[in-house]
Amino acid sequence: MSLVFDMNPVARRNALRVVWGIVLAGLGGLSLPTRAADGARMASDQGCLNCHYSENQSAPTLKQLADRMAHEGDSPEALQHMLREMREHTGIHSHQMVTDESALVVLKWLAQGAR
């Protein structure tokens, strides 16, 4: 316990930031807004990057999707519209395998600029 108090003020502030970051990360499952890192991680975990990362694919890139989503916005209605559009691509197996919750996290991340 005394370790934190024996630190210089800058080190103490940084240590407290780390602790608060851990505490807030633990609260992430509560109704806090989706963080950008969640969308990026989800896009990677769900395999979105397999088709949407490179312009060499026939699918639109993440940047193209983010540009399109920027015009639509991240309102619940706009996100549901994009989810329905994604589901209409019935021949794309990975689109059908991802849960609505996961897809909405990625779509919100895209709507916010995929940063």
JORAVEN-V558063 format. One line per field, one symbol per residue. ss: DSSP state (H for helix, E for strand, L for the rest). phi: phi as a letter, one per 40 degrees, with the letter a starting at -180 (. if undefined). A space follows every 50 residues. Layout:
ss=???
phi=???
This chain:
ss=LHHHHLLLHHHHHHHHHHHHHHHHHHLLLLLLLLLHHHHHHHHHHLLHHH HHLLLLLLLLLHHHHHHHHHHHLLLHHHHHHHHHHHHHLLLLHHHHHLLH HHHHHHHHHHHLLLL
phi=.cdcccccdccccccccccccccccccdcccccccdccccccccccgdcd bbcbcccccccdccccccccccgbcdccccccccccccccccdccccccd cccccccccccchfb
